[in-house]
Amino acid sequence: MEKRSILIVGAGKIGRSLIGQLFGMSGYEVVFSDIDKKLVDLLNREGSYKVVVKGESEEQIVVPNVRAVDAADREAVAEEVRKATIMAVSVGKNALLKIVPSLVEGLTRRFCDPARGPLDIILAENMRSADQFLRNELKRGVPENFPLDEYVGLIETSIGKMVPIISVAELEKDPLTVFAEPYNLLIVDRQGFRNELPDVAGLAPKDNIKAWVDRKAFIHNLGHAAAAYYGYYSHPDAIYLYEVLDDQEVLQFTREVMLQSAAILLKLYPDDFTTEDLSDHIEDLLCRFRNRALRDTLFRIGQDIPRKLGPDDRFMGVIRVAISLGMPHDKILEAMAYAFFFKATDENGNRSAQDLIFERELAGGVNHALQRICGIDPVTDRELSEKIKKMIIDRQ
């Protein structure tokens, strides 16, 4: 009997700490594809890696039966696509475009191999409608009449696991080690699979994945960013998220932002959530956010302001829904205003490249930044534009 294997494109923090761990500990061979040649070589040399679980007590998990291929070797990646039992992708929206040629080549080969059947691809991406995005790109590349919808399962996910930045000193000790919180659930779209659901502990299939993707974006991601932005505004010398959440004012404000968004989600998905469900989820998240052992930084959580303030991301996405439903969103808008003052740095005192881009846009004026970054038009969105500008000015 042929061994089960998962090809994971992207050997980053989620690829290793969540997808690789869940499938590896369930008996799958774990094959990574990554652009980092040093990481690929190390994975092939060691054949395993460690996940250090940071909770009330520290635990080390060794993921066995691991190997890797260079993502730049299109031939090698295509061959792994042909052979894999299942796939996962965890590379980020921009990099998704770069992996399409290898995917197309591998899928074409697989379709011509009578020993292979449909392939399911878990999309472990922090984006909404990731399945449609990748489907559109694959359609442009596969041969005419390729039965893409029947042959390829594109599985949307809701990734809730928090993985902090590892310091340079820790990476020098072991470049393969990844730190993570104890939470280890992978919410997946039950409807997306073309094969039977994998028998993997930690997999949580849902029928309406859109509701769960929005719950992640508009409660978890929103609350995380709100805590980082208001926390930094209140305590600009703080480094870690747990530090600012020790301030009851920051904690309560974060809770109020998340609860306001939860009310919007409840209106949007009345058949999927209850008030109690979402309230319990928020309290659980606030507890996880305060995990001191994780040492998650304000820099990691708040960086990349242009993406987080984007037109369909955690702030503007739920604000637009609130406006369409005629629901309150003042707390969410206030949390977003604090992003305009966020200047956290990494361990070397550097700001992220994306945050410097935000600064350049902001130099053109608040109206310019709101329109370019957030999609708020000063004319068609006049009321919304004036509200957030006043919030920003009042906090200067």
Number of C-alpha atoms within 10 A of each C-alpha: 3 5 9 15 21 24 26 30 26 22 25 17 23 23 19 26 27 24 26 28 23 21 22 23 17 16 16 22 22 28 25 30 24 22 15 15 15 12 20 20 15 17 22 17 12 13 16 18 23 20 22 18 21 21 16 12 8 12 12 13 14 14 23 19 19 21 20 25 24 19 22 16 13 17 13 16 25 21 17 26 26 22 21 22 23 20 24 22 23 22 23 15 14 8 11 17 14 13 17 17 17 21 21 20 20 22 26 18 16 23 17 11 12 7 8 14 17 20 24 22 24 23 28 27 21 21 22 18 16 19 19 12 14 16 16 10 15 19 16 11 15 18 13 9 7 14 13 17 13 11 18 20 24 25 24 29 29 27 23 21 18 21 21 18 19 16 10 11 9 12 12 10 9 12 17 20 21 23 22 25 23 19 15 19 17 19 21 26 23 18 15 21 22 19 15 8 13 12 10 14 13 17 17 14 16 17 13 15 22 17 20 23 23 22 24 21 25 27 27 21 20 25 29 22 27 32 29 33 31 26 30 26 21 15 15 16 11 17 22 21 25 26 17 25 22 12 13 10 14 22 20 14 21 27 21 16 23 29 20 20 28 24 19 22 25 18 15 16 17 11 10 15 17 16 14 9 12 20 16 12 17 21 13 11 19 22 12 18 22 19 17 15 15 25 20 24 22 28 25 20 22 23 26 18 23 21 16 21 23 19 21 19 22 29 27 21 17 26 24 14 18 20 13 9 12 10 15 15 20 15 18 26 20 19 24 25 23 23 23 20 17 21 20 26 18 16 13 7 8 11 16 19 11 14 20 16 14 20 18 12 19 17 11 10 11 17 18 17 20 21 17 17 19 20 16 21 16 15 9 9 12 11 11 16 18 13 14 21 14 12 17 18 10 8 11 8
